[in-house]
Amino acid sequence: MSSQLNVDTIVDKAGSSGPSLPNTTTIKMGNTSTYVSDGGAVTQNTVQSLVKCWVQFDGTASGAAARDSFNVGSMTDSSTGNYVVTFTNNMSNDDFAAPTGGQDTTQRSDVHQSFEGQSTSTITLFHFEGNSAVDCNRYATVVAGDLA
């Protein structure tokens, strides 16, 4: 017989809940945790569905300054239009997906971005206009895969 637990709020042992939880309170979720789709027809592994890293940065700034990020340890501006993102927590392999995009460029056609060098600890991003690598004012990438 299976059981079901229905609760309105999860609290720590002291009875604290919600936004008042201290930063030291941790609720752990196992990799086998699933959620049910809005329509109730599909379940999905919660942990595998989470984005593991993302960054939005200014590629024209010294050092490719991150405007905001998650799981990014550092950024390196390797050369014109070439950036390296180093993860805080490594990926389990180098087979992750990392769609990238840029905007606020001086050219609106024949523009493309790509990720070319990837390892468990870094991803290398490129921004091109035509056949030339150029710095991009607003560049972003999202990494989906498994953490080590």
Secondary structure, 3 states (H helix, E strand, C coil): CCCCCCCCCCECCCCCEHHHCCCCCCCCCCCCCEEECCCCCCEEECCCCCCCEEEEEECCCCCCEEEEEECEEEEEEEECCEEEEEECCCECCCCCECCEEEECCCCCCCEEEEEEEECCCEEEEEEEECCEECCCCEEEEEEECCEC
